[in-house]
């Protein structure tokens, strides 16, 4: 093989290693985002349907940085929370007599 081809193979290997390392390093952040959206959906669902508060009142319970990064919407008995423009999201549903639970 020519020297130029070996250089391109080396660059490709380094680039793939960097991408893999970045993905591995971000696992904790992705797990945290999944937990945060689940918590936001469940907590807001309970706040709305069990305590009977308004959505704005329920969202005021979250820290300001969470309110700015997590999008929460209520539709009937379902609450949807998401981050990263919907890339990571969770839903919680209210069931009479049981309360709220996270759904897949």
N, C-alpha and C positions, 0 to 999 in steps of 0.2 A: 504494500500500500504506500501511497505517497505521503509525504510529511504533512501536506495540507489536509488530507483526509483524517490523519491521526489528531491533528489540532481540532478539527470540527467534532470528532468523536469525543475528545476530552472536554470541549465546551458543552456538548450535549450532556455528558455524564455529570458535570458540575451543576448545570442548570437543573437537571432532574433531582439531584441530591438536595439542592436548595429548596426546590418545591416540596419535596418529601419532608424535609426538616421543618419547613414552615407549617405544613399540614399537621405534623406531629405536635409541634409546639402550640398550635391553636386548639388542640383537643379540650383543654381545660376551659377555654373561653366559650367554646361551643356547648360544653356540658353546663356551664354556668348560665348561658342564655336559655337553654332548655328548662332549667330549674326556675329561672326568673320568670319566664313567660307562663309556666304552669302555676307558679305561686300567684302571679298577678291575675290570671284568669280565675282561679279558685277563690282567692280573697275577694275580688271584686264581685263575683257571683254571689258569695255569701253576704257581702255587704249590701248588695242590691235587693236580694230576694229574702234574706232572713231578717235583716234589720230594717229594710224598707227605705234606705237612704237613696239619694240621687246619685247618678254616675259621677258628677262633679265632686260631690261630698266624699264619695268613696275614693276617688283618685287623689284627693287631698291627703289621704293617709300615707301615701307613698312618699319617699324622699324625692326632692326636686329633680335630681339627676335621673331617677327611675322614670318619673313622669315625662321627662324630655326624651327618653330613649325607647320606652315601651308604648306601643299604640294599643289602646283598649277600646273595644266597641261592644255594645250590648244589643242583642236582637232577640226579643222575647225572653225565653228562659235560658238562652245561651249567651255566654260571654266569650269573646275572642281576644286574645292578647298576642302581640307579635313584635319582633324586632327585626332590624335589617331589611326593611321594606317587605316584610312577610316571609322572609327566608326561613326564619325559625318562629314557630307559633304553637299555641296551645288553646284548647277550648275547654270550658267548664259549663256544665248544664245543671239547672235546678230541677229536682224531682220532688214533688209534693210528698211530705212525710219522710223523706230521706235527706234532704238538703242538697248541697252542691257537690259535684264530683268532676274530676278531670276526665275528659273523653279523648280517645285517639282519633 
